[in-house]
Amino acid sequence: MGRPGRAEPLAALGLTTAQSRASALHTALIRRLVPRWAGVPYFSATLRQRQAVRQPRLWEESDAELVDELVERPDSWGEAFDVTRVQGIWRRARAGRAGPRDELLLQRVVWRAAFTEHLAAVNGGPAPVRPQVRVRTGAGAPAGPRRRPAARSPVTLLATWANDVPLARRPARTDLGRRLRRHLGA
């Protein structure tokens, strides 16, 4: 064990299954660090409470048309995924027939496309040209064309900001960063 009065970062690895299920480490830490809270029980939501807090799925969001466009044009993510499968899953999702595992895959596709866009901005390359997309709000009525230039997407803004941070530029200049850029064609 470590010195008295210090929390051990790897202490959880030494717990038995029963101790882990009983939250023994957290209980001991609270008892030691905030004694007044020692008798306060942890909150445990019921199934009904968890179901009441349902978050909209990726395909149910008001800007799902942006993902429509992204899935339709696989140039920023197609190297890493089975394009036909992803496009099929997205069609099923838009029809209301997809589940949580499908959403995980689609989120990864969006992240890959965002990373590719970010990498292009960090390296000073051109941002992908995107057509204007109508975004639906409320009951699904068109909200009109989005009025943001393609070069000012949130991903591009974040990448531009990160390019001004020396710690963000540094990895792109490493040997691994150069190899990644060559691999991605950036």
C-alpha positions as CSV (number, residue, x, y, z in Angstrom):
1,M,0.0,0.0,0.0
2,G,1.0,3.6,-0.4
3,R,1.5,6.3,2.1
4,P,-1.3,7.0,4.6
5,G,-3.7,9.8,3.6
6,R,-3.1,9.3,-0.2
7,A,-5.6,7.7,-2.6
8,E,-4.2,4.8,-4.5
9,P,-5.1,5.2,-8.2
10,L,-5.0,1.4,-8.8
11,A,-6.7,0.5,-5.6
12,A,-9.8,-0.8,-7.5
13,L,-7.7,-3.5,-9.1
14,G,-7.3,-5.2,-5.7
15,L,-11.0,-5.4,-4.9
16,T,-13.0,-8.6,-4.9
17,T,-16.1,-8.9,-7.0
18,A,-18.3,-8.5,-3.9
19,Q,-16.4,-5.3,-2.8
20,S,-16.7,-3.9,-6.3
21,R,-20.4,-4.5,-6.4
22,A,-20.8,-2.9,-3.0
23,S,-18.8,0.2,-4.1
24,A,-16.4,-0.4,-1.3
25,L,-13.6,1.8,-2.7
26,H,-16.0,4.7,-3.3
27,T,-17.6,4.3,0.1
28,A,-14.2,4.3,1.8
29,L,-13.0,7.3,-0.1
30,I,-16.2,9.3,0.8
31,R,-15.9,8.2,4.4
32,R,-12.3,9.4,4.5
33,L,-12.6,12.6,2.4
34,V,-16.1,13.8,3.3
35,P,-17.2,12.2,6.5
36,R,-20.6,14.0,6.6
37,W,-21.6,12.1,3.5
38,A,-20.7,8.7,4.7
39,G,-24.3,7.7,5.5
40,V,-25.8,9.2,2.4
41,P,-26.8,6.4,0.0
42,Y,-26.0,6.4,-3.7
43,F,-28.8,7.2,-6.1
44,S,-30.0,4.2,-8.2
45,A,-32.5,5.0,-10.9
46,T,-35.3,2.5,-11.5
47,L,-35.9,1.1,-15.0
48,R,-38.9,3.4,-15.4
49,Q,-36.8,6.5,-14.5
50,R,-34.1,5.5,-16.9
51,Q,-36.6,5.0,-19.7
52,A,-38.2,8.4,-19.0
53,V,-34.9,10.1,-19.9
54,R,-34.6,8.7,-23.4
55,Q,-32.2,10.6,-25.6
56,P,-33.0,11.1,-29.2
57,R,-31.0,8.8,-31.6
58,L,-28.6,10.3,-34.1
59,W,-31.2,9.8,-36.9
60,E,-33.9,11.5,-34.8
61,E,-32.0,14.8,-34.3
62,S,-33.1,18.0,-36.1
63,D,-29.9,18.0,-38.2
64,A,-30.1,14.4,-39.4
65,E,-29.9,15.7,-43.0
66,L,-26.3,16.6,-42.4
67,V,-25.6,13.0,-41.6
68,D,-27.6,12.1,-44.7
69,E,-25.2,14.1,-46.8
70,L,-22.2,12.7,-44.9
71,V,-23.2,9.1,-45.4
72,E,-24.0,9.8,-49.1
73,R,-20.5,11.1,-49.7
74,P,-18.0,8.6,-48.1
75,D,-14.8,10.4,-49.3
76,S,-13.9,11.4,-45.7
77,W,-14.7,8.1,-44.0
78,G,-15.0,5.3,-46.6
79,E,-11.5,4.0,-46.3
80,A,-12.2,2.9,-42.7
81,F,-15.7,1.4,-43.1
82,D,-17.8,-0.8,-45.4
83,V,-19.5,1.9,-47.3
84,T,-22.4,-0.3,-48.5
85,R,-23.1,-1.6,-45.0
86,V,-23.0,1.9,-43.4
87,Q,-25.3,3.3,-46.1
88,G,-27.7,0.4,-45.5
89,I,-27.7,0.9,-41.8
90,W,-28.3,4.6,-42.2
91,R,-31.3,3.9,-44.5
92,R,-32.7,1.5,-41.9
93,A,-32.1,4.1,-39.2
94,R,-34.0,6.8,-41.1
95,A,-36.9,4.3,-41.5
96,G,-36.9,3.8,-37.7
97,R,-35.5,0.3,-37.8
98,A,-32.1,0.7,-36.3
99,G,-30.9,0.1,-32.8
100,P,-28.1,1.2,-30.3
101,R,-25.4,-0.9,-32.0
102,D,-26.2,0.7,-35.3
103,E,-26.0,4.1,-33.7
104,L,-22.5,3.3,-32.3
105,L,-21.3,2.5,-35.9
106,L,-22.9,5.7,-37.3
107,Q,-21.3,7.8,-34.5
108,R,-17.9,6.4,-35.4
109,V,-18.5,7.3,-39.1
110,V,-19.3,10.9,-38.1
111,W,-16.2,11.0,-35.8
112,R,-14.0,9.7,-38.6
113,A,-15.4,12.3,-41.0
114,A,-14.9,15.0,-38.4
115,F,-11.3,13.9,-37.8
116,T,-10.6,14.0,-41.5
117,E,-11.9,17.5,-41.7
118,H,-10.0,18.5,-38.6
119,L,-6.8,17.0,-40.0
120,A,-7.2,18.9,-43.3
121,A,-7.6,22.2,-41.3
122,V,-4.6,21.5,-39.1
123,N,-2.5,20.8,-42.1
124,G,-3.7,23.8,-44.0
125,G,-5.6,21.8,-46.6
126,P,-8.9,22.8,-48.2
127,A,-12.0,22.0,-46.3
128,P,-14.4,19.6,-48.0
129,V,-17.1,21.4,-50.1
130,R,-20.5,20.7,-48.8
131,P,-23.8,21.6,-50.5
132,Q,-26.4,23.5,-48.4
133,V,-28.7,21.2,-46.5
134,R,-32.2,21.9,-45.3
135,V,-32.5,21.2,-41.5
136,R,-35.8,20.2,-40.1
137,T,-37.1,21.6,-36.8
138,G,-40.0,20.8,-34.6
139,A,-42.6,18.7,-36.4
140,G,-40.3,18.1,-39.4
141,A,-41.1,21.2,-41.4
142,P,-38.2,22.6,-43.4
143,A,-36.4,25.4,-41.7
144,G,-34.9,26.8,-44.9
145,P,-31.3,26.5,-46.1
146,R,-28.5,26.5,-43.6
147,R,-26.7,29.8,-43.9
148,R,-23.2,28.8,-42.9
149,P,-20.4,28.6,-45.4
150,A,-18.9,25.1,-45.8
151,A,-15.5,26.3,-44.4
152,R,-17.1,27.4,-41.2
153,S,-18.6,24.1,-40.0
154,P,-18.3,23.4,-36.2
155,V,-15.6,20.9,-37.0
156,T,-13.7,23.4,-39.1
157,L,-14.0,26.1,-36.4
158,L,-12.7,23.6,-33.8
159,A,-9.8,22.6,-36.1
160,T,-9.0,26.2,-36.8
161,W,-8.9,26.9,-33.1
162,A,-6.8,23.8,-32.4
163,N,-4.4,24.9,-35.1
164,D,-3.7,28.1,-33.0
165,V,-2.8,25.9,-30.0
166,P,0.8,24.8,-30.1
167,L,0.0,21.5,-28.4
168,A,-2.5,20.7,-31.1
169,R,0.0,21.4,-33.9
170,R,2.8,19.4,-32.4
171,P,1.4,15.9,-33.0
172,A,0.8,16.7,-36.7
173,R,4.5,17.4,-37.0
174,T,5.7,14.1,-35.6
175,D,6.7,11.1,-37.6
176,L,3.5,9.4,-36.7
177,G,1.5,12.5,-37.7
178,R,3.3,12.6,-41.1
179,R,2.6,8.9,-41.7
180,L,-1.0,9.4,-40.8
181,R,-1.3,12.3,-43.2
182,R,0.3,10.3,-46.0
183,H,-2.0,7.3,-45.2
184,L,-5.1,9.6,-45.3
185,G,-3.9,11.4,-48.3
186,A,-4.0,14.7,-46.5
